[in-house]
Amino acid sequence: MAQPRRPKNPISDVLDRALETPVIVSIKGGRKFQGNLRGYDVYMNLVLDGAVELEVNQAAKRYGVMVIRGDNVVFVALS
């Protein structure tokens, strides 16, 4: 089955290149998570696999698969 087509814009271009690679996601409230980016949608909802919460750049809590709602995302960085 073909993947659904996403509208092309600069953010989706960057996220397409980041798929299946490790990323760090910062959310409102100052929390940061690291994991492999498995997917995203037009609202920038993100799916991370092997997600861990970072505290002072060290793993604090392991979550496995995690969905992060797009309106909470502050930034996404390659790690």
Beta strands, then each sheet from edge to edge (+ up, - down):
strand 1: 22-27
strand 2: 32-40
strand 3: 46-55
strand 4: 58-68
strand 5: 73-78
sheet 1: 4+ 3- 2+ 1- 5+
end
